[in-house]
Amino acid sequence: MRIDERELFKSVMVGFMTDEDPMLAMLKWISEQLMQIEAESKAGANKNG
């Protein structure tokens, strides 16, 4: 099943905009994504299967 990137982008951005501090929320999310990618590459595994 293909993920609709536009819909995913919209939902993520709406989540940031409804936060008290949108920029901080965005930075936290980006940091978490980068840490997950790094951990998966080091472990050679994908958390989501």
mmCIF file as Biopython writes it, N, C-alpha, C and O atoms, coordinates in Angstrom:
data_model
#
loop_
_atom_site.group_PDB
_atom_site.id
_atom_site.type_symbol
_atom_site.label_atom_id
_atom_site.label_alt_id
_atom_site.label_comp_id
_atom_site.label_asym_id
_atom_site.label_entity_id
_atom_site.label_seq_id
_atom_site.pdbx_PDB_ins_code
_atom_site.Cartn_x
_atom_site.Cartn_y
_atom_site.Cartn_z
_atom_site.occupancy
_atom_site.B_iso_or_equiv
_atom_site.auth_seq_id
_atom_site.auth_asym_id
_atom_site.pdbx_PDB_model_num
ATOM 1   N N  . MET A ? 1  ? 0.847  -1.196 0.000  1.0 0.0 1  A 1 
ATOM 2   C CA . MET A ? 1  ? 0.000  0.000  0.000  1.0 0.0 1  A 1 
ATOM 3   C C  . MET A ? 1  ? 0.882  1.246  0.000  1.0 0.0 1  A 1 
ATOM 4   O O  . MET A ? 1  ? 1.797  1.365  0.814  1.0 0.0 1  A 1 
ATOM 5   N N  . ARG A ? 2  ? 0.611  2.144  -0.889 1.0 0.0 2  A 1 
ATOM 6   C CA . ARG A ? 2  ? 1.407  3.362  -1.026 1.0 0.0 2  A 1 
ATOM 7   C C  . ARG A ? 2  ? 0.888  4.437  -0.083 1.0 0.0 2  A 1 
ATOM 8   O O  . ARG A ? 2  ? -0.317 4.662  0.022  1.0 0.0 2  A 1 
ATOM 9   N N  . ILE A ? 3  ? 1.813  5.094  0.596  1.0 0.0 3  A 1 
ATOM 10  C CA . ILE A ? 3  ? 1.464  6.195  1.488  1.0 0.0 3  A 1 
ATOM 11  C C  . ILE A ? 3  ? 1.316  7.463  0.645  1.0 0.0 3  A 1 
ATOM 12  O O  . ILE A ? 3  ? 2.173  7.773  -0.182 1.0 0.0 3  A 1 
ATOM 13  N N  . ASP A ? 4  ? 0.231  8.183  0.864  1.0 0.0 4  A 1 
ATOM 14  C CA . ASP A ? 4  ? 0.028  9.458  0.174  1.0 0.0 4  A 1 
ATOM 15  C C  . ASP A ? 4  ? 0.871  10.502 0.899  1.0 0.0 4  A 1 
ATOM 16  O O  . ASP A ? 4  ? 0.514  10.953 1.988  1.0 0.0 4  A 1 
ATOM 17  N N  . GLU A ? 5  ? 1.995  10.884 0.284  1.0 0.0 5  A 1 
ATOM 18  C CA . GLU A ? 5  ? 2.935  11.804 0.920  1.0 0.0 5  A 1 
ATOM 19  C C  . GLU A ? 5  ? 2.309  13.159 1.240  1.0 0.0 5  A 1 
ATOM 20  O O  . GLU A ? 5  ? 2.641  13.774 2.253  1.0 0.0 5  A 1 
ATOM 21  N N  . ARG A ? 6  ? 1.417  13.618 0.392  1.0 0.0 6  A 1 
ATOM 22  C CA . ARG A ? 6  ? 0.768  14.917 0.645  1.0 0.0 6  A 1 
ATOM 23  C C  . ARG A ? 6  ? -0.089 14.870 1.896  1.0 0.0 6  A 1 
ATOM 24  O O  . ARG A ? 6  ? -0.057 15.792 2.711  1.0 0.0 6  A 1 
ATOM 25  N N  . GLU A ? 7  ? -0.854 13.802 2.051  1.0 0.0 7  A 1 
ATOM 26  C CA . GLU A ? 7  ? -1.706 13.680 3.226  1.0 0.0 7  A 1 
ATOM 27  C C  . GLU A ? 7  ? -0.865 13.519 4.497  1.0 0.0 7  A 1 
ATOM 28  O O  . GLU A ? 7  ? -1.195 14.082 5.540  1.0 0.0 7  A 1 
ATOM 29  N N  . LEU A ? 8  ? 0.198  12.765 4.404  1.0 0.0 8  A 1 
ATOM 30  C CA . LEU A ? 8  ? 1.097  12.601 5.544  1.0 0.0 8  A 1 
ATOM 31  C C  . LEU A ? 8  ? 1.706  13.945 5.925  1.0 0.0 8  A 1 
ATOM 32  O O  . LEU A ? 8  ? 1.746  14.300 7.103  1.0 0.0 8  A 1 
ATOM 33  N N  . PHE A ? 9  ? 2.177  14.688 4.933  1.0 0.0 9  A 1 
ATOM 34  C CA . PHE A ? 9  ? 2.758  16.005 5.171  1.0 0.0 9  A 1 
ATOM 35  C C  . PHE A ? 9  ? 1.747  16.941 5.832  1.0 0.0 9  A 1 
ATOM 36  O O  . PHE A ? 9  ? 2.077  17.645 6.787  1.0 0.0 9  A 1 
ATOM 37  N N  . LYS A ? 10 ? 0.513  16.945 5.320  1.0 0.0 10 A 1 
ATOM 38  C CA . LYS A ? 10 ? -0.532 17.795 5.894  1.0 0.0 10 A 1 
ATOM 39  C C  . LYS A ? 10 ? -0.788 17.455 7.350  1.0 0.0 10 A 1 
ATOM 40  O O  . LYS A ? 10 ? -0.870 18.347 8.195  1.0 0.0 10 A 1 
ATOM 41  N N  . SER A ? 11 ? -0.916 16.160 7.651  1.0 0.0 11 A 1 
ATOM 42  C CA . SER A ? 11 ? -1.230 15.776 9.027  1.0 0.0 11 A 1 
ATOM 43  C C  . SER A ? 11 ? -0.087 16.117 9.970  1.0 0.0 11 A 1 
ATOM 44  O O  . SER A ? 11 ? -0.322 16.540 11.102 1.0 0.0 11 A 1 
ATOM 45  N N  . VAL A ? 12 ? 1.153  15.935 9.512  1.0 0.0 12 A 1 
ATOM 46  C CA . VAL A ? 12 ? 2.302  16.276 10.353 1.0 0.0 12 A 1 
ATOM 47  C C  . VAL A ? 12 ? 2.346  17.787 10.581 1.0 0.0 12 A 1 
ATOM 48  O O  . VAL A ? 12 ? 2.554  18.231 11.710 1.0 0.0 12 A 1 
ATOM 49  N N  . MET A ? 13 ? 2.153  18.576 9.533  1.0 0.0 13 A 1 
ATOM 50  C CA . MET A ? 13 ? 2.206  20.033 9.665  1.0 0.0 13 A 1 
ATOM 51  C C  . MET A ? 13 ? 1.081  20.562 10.542 1.0 0.0 13 A 1 
ATOM 52  O O  . MET A ? 13 ? 1.303  21.475 11.339 1.0 0.0 13 A 1 
ATOM 53  N N  . VAL A ? 14 ? -0.119 20.012 10.415 1.0 0.0 14 A 1 
ATOM 54  C CA . VAL A ? 14 ? -1.232 20.440 11.266 1.0 0.0 14 A 1 
ATOM 55  C C  . VAL A ? 14 ? -0.902 20.145 12.726 1.0 0.0 14 A 1 
ATOM 56  O O  . VAL A ? 14 ? -1.216 20.938 13.613 1.0 0.0 14 A 1 
ATOM 57  N N  . GLY A ? 15 ? -0.267 18.996 12.970 1.0 0.0 15 A 1 
ATOM 58  C CA . GLY A ? 15 ? 0.146  18.656 14.327 1.0 0.0 15 A 1 
ATOM 59  C C  . GLY A ? 15 ? 1.115  19.679 14.889 1.0 0.0 15 A 1 
ATOM 60  O O  . GLY A ? 15 ? 1.027  20.038 16.064 1.0 0.0 15 A 1 
ATOM 61  N N  . PHE A ? 16 ? 2.034  20.149 14.068 1.0 0.0 16 A 1 
ATOM 62  C CA . PHE A ? 16 ? 2.984  21.171 14.525 1.0 0.0 16 A 1 
ATOM 63  C C  . PHE A ? 16 ? 2.273  22.491 14.793 1.0 0.0 16 A 1 
ATOM 64  O O  . PHE A ? 16 ? 2.536  23.146 15.801 1.0 0.0 16 A 1 
ATOM 65  N N  . MET A ? 17 ? 1.388  22.878 13.906 1.0 0.0 17 A 1 
ATOM 66  C CA . MET A ? 17 ? 0.733  24.179 14.017 1.0 0.0 17 A 1 
ATOM 67  C C  . MET A ? 17 ? -0.215 24.267 15.211 1.0 0.0 17 A 1 
ATOM 68  O O  . MET A ? 17 ? -0.477 25.358 15.716 1.0 0.0 17 A 1 
ATOM 69  N N  . THR A ? 18 ? -0.731 23.122 15.664 1.0 0.0 18 A 1 
ATOM 70  C CA . THR A ? 18 ? -1.638 23.151 16.811 1.0 0.0 18 A 1 
ATOM 71  C C  . THR A ? 18 ? -0.888 23.063 18.131 1.0 0.0 18 A 1 
ATOM 72  O O  . THR A ? 18 ? -1.493 23.177 19.197 1.0 0.0 18 A 1 
ATOM 73  N N  . ASP A ? 19 ? 0.426  22.861 18.070 1.0 0.0 19 A 1 
ATOM 74  C CA . ASP A ? 19 ? 1.239  22.807 19.276 1.0 0.0 19 A 1 
ATOM 75  C C  . ASP A ? 19 ? 1.458  24.219 19.805 1.0 0.0 19 A 1 
ATOM 76  O O  . ASP A ? 19 ? 1.394  25.192 19.054 1.0 0.0 19 A 1 
ATOM 77  N N  . GLU A ? 20 ? 1.716  24.320 21.107 1.0 0.0 20 A 1 
ATOM 78  C CA . GLU A ? 20 ? 1.963  25.629 21.725 1.0 0.0 20 A 1 
ATOM 79  C C  . GLU A ? 20 ? 3.180  26.310 21.102 1.0 0.0 20 A 1 
ATOM 80  O O  . GLU A ? 20 ? 3.181  27.523 20.895 1.0 0.0 20 A 1 
ATOM 81  N N  . ASP A ? 21 ? 4.210  25.526 20.808 1.0 0.0 21 A 1 
ATOM 82  C CA . ASP A ? 21 ? 5.431  26.045 20.183 1.0 0.0 21 A 1 
ATOM 83  C C  . ASP A ? 21 ? 5.717  25.214 18.930 1.0 0.0 21 A 1 
ATOM 84  O O  . ASP A ? 21 ? 6.428  24.212 19.003 1.0 0.0 21 A 1 
ATOM 85  N N  . PRO A ? 22 ? 5.170  25.620 17.788 1.0 0.0 22 A 1 
ATOM 86  C CA . PRO A ? 22 ? 5.297  24.827 16.563 1.0 0.0 22 A 1 
ATOM 87  C C  . PRO A ? 22 ? 6.739  24.538 16.155 1.0 0.0 22 A 1 
ATOM 88  O O  . PRO A ? 22 ? 7.041  23.425 15.726 1.0 0.0 22 A 1 
ATOM 89  N N  . MET A ? 23 ? 7.624  25.507 16.279 1.0 0.0 23 A 1 
ATOM 90  C CA . MET A ? 23 ? 9.014  25.302 15.869 1.0 0.0 23 A 1 
ATOM 91  C C  . MET A ? 23 ? 9.694  24.257 16.754 1.0 0.0 23 A 1 
ATOM 92  O O  . MET A ? 23 ? 10.423 23.402 16.253 1.0 0.0 23 A 1 
ATOM 93  N N  . LEU A ? 24 ? 9.464  24.321 18.049 1.0 0.0 24 A 1 
ATOM 94  C CA . LEU A ? 24 ? 10.040 23.338 18.963 1.0 0.0 24 A 1 
ATOM 95  C C  . LEU A ? 24 ? 9.491  21.940 18.665 1.0 0.0 24 A 1 
ATOM 96  O O  . LEU A ? 24 ? 10.239 20.962 18.669 1.0 0.0 24 A 1 
ATOM 97  N N  . ALA A ? 25 ? 8.201  21.852 18.411 1.0 0.0 25 A 1 
ATOM 98  C CA . ALA A ? 25 ? 7.590  20.562 18.077 1.0 0.0 25 A 1 
ATOM 99  C C  . ALA A ? 25 ? 8.205  19.992 16.805 1.0 0.0 25 A 1 
ATOM 100 O O  . ALA A ? 25 ? 8.459  18.790 16.725 1.0 0.0 25 A 1 
ATOM 101 N N  . MET A ? 26 ? 8.446  20.839 15.816 1.0 0.0 26 A 1 
ATOM 102 C CA . MET A ? 26 ? 9.035  20.391 14.562 1.0 0.0 26 A 1 
ATOM 103 C C  . MET A ? 26 ? 10.473 19.920 14.782 1.0 0.0 26 A 1 
ATOM 104 O O  . MET A ? 26 ? 10.872 18.885 14.247 1.0 0.0 26 A 1 
ATOM 105 N N  . LEU A ? 27 ? 11.240 20.656 15.552 1.0 0.0 27 A 1 
ATOM 106 C CA . LEU A ? 27 ? 12.624 20.270 15.827 1.0 0.0 27 A 1 
ATOM 107 C C  . LEU A ? 27 ? 12.701 18.958 16.591 1.0 0.0 27 A 1 
ATOM 108 O O  . LEU A ? 27 ? 13.569 18.128 16.320 1.0 0.0 27 A 1 
ATOM 109 N N  . LYS A ? 28 ? 11.791 18.765 17.550 1.0 0.0 28 A 1 
ATOM 110 C CA . LYS A ? 28 ? 11.749 17.499 18.298 1.0 0.0 28 A 1 
ATOM 111 C C  . LYS A ? 28 ? 11.440 16.340 17.362 1.0 0.0 28 A 1 
ATOM 112 O O  . LYS A ? 28 ? 12.078 15.290 17.443 1.0 0.0 28 A 1 
ATOM 113 N N  . TRP A ? 29 ? 10.471 16.520 16.476 1.0 0.0 29 A 1 
ATOM 114 C CA . TRP A ? 29 ? 10.076 15.465 15.553 1.0 0.0 29 A 1 
ATOM 115 C C  . TRP A ? 29 ? 11.221 15.112 14.620 1.0 0.0 29 A 1 
ATOM 116 O O  . TRP A ? 29 ? 11.510 13.935 14.401 1.0 0.0 29 A 1 
ATOM 117 N N  . ILE A ? 30 ? 11.875 16.132 14.069 1.0 0.0 30 A 1 
ATOM 118 C CA . ILE A ? 30 ? 12.996 15.886 13.162 1.0 0.0 30 A 1 
ATOM 119 C C  . ILE A ? 30 ? 14.110 15.149 13.888 1.0 0.0 30 A 1 
ATOM 120 O O  . ILE A ? 30 ? 14.692 14.210 13.345 1.0 0.0 30 A 1 
ATOM 121 N N  . SER A ? 31 ? 14.410 15.569 15.113 1.0 0.0 31 A 1 
ATOM 122 C CA . SER A ? 31 ? 15.458 14.903 15.897 1.0 0.0 31 A 1 
ATOM 123 C C  . SER A ? 31 ? 15.116 13.438 16.141 1.0 0.0 31 A 1 
ATOM 124 O O  . SER A ? 31 ? 15.979 12.570 16.012 1.0 0.0 31 A 1 
ATOM 125 N N  . GLU A ? 32 ? 13.875 13.161 16.490 1.0 0.0 32 A 1 
ATOM 126 C CA . GLU A ? 32 ? 13.443 11.783 16.732 1.0 0.0 32 A 1 
ATOM 127 C C  . GLU A ? 32 ? 13.561 10.939 15.461 1.0 0.0 32 A 1 
ATOM 128 O O  . GLU A ? 32 ? 13.989 9.786  15.515 1.0 0.0 32 A 1 
ATOM 129 N N  . GLN A ? 33 ? 13.180 11.514 14.320 1.0 0.0 33 A 1 
ATOM 130 C CA . GLN A ? 33 ? 13.268 10.785 13.057 1.0 0.0 33 A 1 
ATOM 131 C C  . GLN A ? 33 ? 14.720 10.458 12.721 1.0 0.0 33 A 1 
ATOM 132 O O  . GLN A ? 33 ? 15.032 9.342  12.305 1.0 0.0 33 A 1 
ATOM 133 N N  . LEU A ? 34 ? 15.605 11.437 12.902 1.0 0.0 34 A 1 
ATOM 134 C CA . LEU A ? 34 ? 17.019 11.210 12.614 1.0 0.0 34 A 1 
ATOM 135 C C  . LEU A ? 34 ? 17.634 10.173 13.544 1.0 0.0 34 A 1 
ATOM 136 O O  . LEU A ? 34 ? 18.433 9.345  13.108 1.0 0.0 34 A 1 
ATOM 137 N N  . MET A ? 35 ? 17.266 10.212 14.827 1.0 0.0 35 A 1 
ATOM 138 C CA . MET A ? 35 ? 17.783 9.210  15.772 1.0 0.0 35 A 1 
ATOM 139 C C  . MET A ? 35 ? 17.284 7.816  15.420 1.0 0.0 35 A 1 
ATOM 140 O O  . MET A ? 35 ? 18.032 6.845  15.533 1.0 0.0 35 A 1 
ATOM 141 N N  . GLN A ? 36 ? 16.034 7.708  14.997 1.0 0.0 36 A 1 
ATOM 142 C CA . GLN A ? 36 ? 15.484 6.409  14.615 1.0 0.0 36 A 1 
ATOM 143 C C  . GLN A ? 36 ? 16.201 5.866  13.387 1.0 0.0 36 A 1 
ATOM 144 O O  . GLN A ? 36 ? 16.538 4.683  13.336 1.0 0.0 36 A 1 
ATOM 145 N N  . ILE A ? 37 ? 16.434 6.715  12.408 1.0 0.0 37 A 1 
ATOM 146 C CA . ILE A ? 37 ? 17.143 6.287  11.197 1.0 0.0 37 A 1 
ATOM 147 C C  . ILE A ? 37 ? 18.554 5.830  11.545 1.0 0.0 37 A 1 
ATOM 148 O O  . ILE A ? 37 ? 19.019 4.809  11.039 1.0 0.0 37 A 1 
ATOM 149 N N  . GLU A ? 38 ? 19.227 6.569  12.393 1.0 0.0 38 A 1 
ATOM 150 C CA . GLU A ? 38 ? 20.593 6.201  12.780 1.0 0.0 38 A 1 
ATOM 151 C C  . GLU A ? 38 ? 20.609 4.876  13.534 1.0 0.0 38 A 1 
ATOM 152 O O  . GLU A ? 38 ? 21.454 4.020  13.270 1.0 0.0 38 A 1 
ATOM 153 N N  . ALA A ? 39 ? 19.673 4.703  14.475 1.0 0.0 39 A 1 
ATOM 154 C CA . ALA A ? 39 ? 19.614 3.457  15.246 1.0 0.0 39 A 1 
ATOM 155 C C  . ALA A ? 39 ? 19.315 2.270  14.340 1.0 0.0 39 A 1 
ATOM 156 O O  . ALA A ? 39 ? 19.920 1.208  14.491 1.0 0.0 39 A 1 
ATOM 157 N N  . GLU A ? 40 ? 18.392 2.438  13.404 1.0 0.0 40 A 1 
ATOM 158 C CA . GLU A ? 40 ? 18.051 1.351  12.476 1.0 0.0 40 A 1 
ATOM 159 C C  . GLU A ? 40 ? 19.233 0.992  11.592 1.0 0.0 40 A 1 
ATOM 160 O O  . GLU A ? 40 ? 19.473 -0.184 11.319 1.0 0.0 40 A 1 
ATOM 161 N N  . SER A ? 41 ? 19.966 1.993  11.147 1.0 0.0 41 A 1 
ATOM 162 C CA . SER A ? 41 ? 21.098 1.696  10.270 1.0 0.0 41 A 1 
ATOM 163 C C  . SER A ? 41 ? 22.216 0.995  11.037 1.0 0.0 41 A 1 
ATOM 164 O O  . SER A ? 41 ? 22.886 0.126  10.479 1.0 0.0 41 A 1 
ATOM 165 N N  . LYS A ? 42 ? 22.428 1.351  12.288 1.0 0.0 42 A 1 
ATOM 166 C CA . LYS A ? 42 ? 23.462 0.712  13.088 1.0 0.0 42 A 1 
ATOM 167 C C  . LYS A ? 42 ? 23.067 -0.714 13.472 1.0 0.0 42 A 1 
ATOM 168 O O  . LYS A ? 42 ? 23.908 -1.611 13.523 1.0 0.0 42 A 1 
ATOM 169 N N  . ALA A ? 43 ? 21.775 -0.909 13.741 1.0 0.0 43 A 1 
ATOM 170 C CA . ALA A ? 43 ? 21.291 -2.233 14.136 1.0 0.0 43 A 1 
ATOM 171 C C  . ALA A ? 43 ? 21.000 -3.119 12.928 1.0 0.0 43 A 1 
ATOM 172 O O  . ALA A ? 43 ? 20.888 -4.339 13.047 1.0 0.0 43 A 1 
ATOM 173 N N  . GLY A ? 44 ? 20.882 -2.490 11.779 1.0 0.0 44 A 1 
ATOM 174 C CA . GLY A ? 44 ? 20.540 -3.252 10.575 1.0 0.0 44 A 1 
ATOM 175 C C  . GLY A ? 44 ? 19.109 -3.748 10.600 1.0 0.0 44 A 1 
ATOM 176 O O  . GLY A ? 44 ? 18.786 -4.773 9.999  1.0 0.0 44 A 1 
ATOM 177 N N  . ALA A ? 45 ? 18.248 -3.013 11.300 1.0 0.0 45 A 1 
ATOM 178 C CA . ALA A ? 45 ? 16.854 -3.431 11.447 1.0 0.0 45 A 1 
ATOM 179 C C  . ALA A ? 45 ? 15.929 -2.231 11.254 1.0 0.0 45 A 1 
ATOM 180 O O  . ALA A ? 45 ? 16.351 -1.076 11.319 1.0 0.0 45 A 1 
ATOM 181 N N  . ASN A ? 46 ? 14.659 -2.541 11.015 1.0 0.0 46 A 1 
ATOM 182 C CA . ASN A ? 46 ? 13.635 -1.529 10.892 1.0 0.0 46 A 1 
ATOM 183 C C  . ASN A ? 46 ? 12.633 -1.734 12.014 1.0 0.0 46 A 1 
ATOM 184 O O  . ASN A ? 46 ? 12.054 -2.814 12.133 1.0 0.0 46 A 1 
ATOM 185 N N  . LYS A ? 47 ? 12.419 -0.724 12.835 1.0 0.0 47 A 1 
ATOM 186 C CA . LYS A ? 47 ? 11.511 -0.796 13.976 1.0 0.0 47 A 1 
ATOM 187 C C  . LYS A ? 47 ? 10.086 -1.174 13.562 1.0 0.0 47 A 1 
ATOM 188 O O  . LYS A ? 47 ? 9.401  -1.902 14.280 1.0 0.0 47 A 1 
ATOM 189 N N  . ASN A ? 48 ? 9.651  -0.686 12.418 1.0 0.0 48 A 1 
ATOM 190 C CA . ASN A ? 48 ? 8.267  -0.897 11.964 1.0 0.0 48 A 1 
ATOM 191 C C  . ASN A ? 48 ? 8.084  -2.200 11.194 1.0 0.0 48 A 1 
ATOM 192 O O  . ASN A ? 48 ? 7.005  -2.442 10.653 1.0 0.0 48 A 1 
ATOM 193 N N  . GLY A ? 49 ? 9.077  -3.014 11.134 1.0 0.0 49 A 1 
ATOM 194 C CA . GLY A ? 49 ? 8.927  -4.316 10.469 1.0 0.0 49 A 1 
ATOM 195 C C  . GLY A ? 49 ? 9.419  -4.283 9.113  1.0 0.0 49 A 1 
ATOM 196 O O  . GLY A ? 49 ? 9.368  -5.294 8.413  1.0 0.0 49 A 1 
#
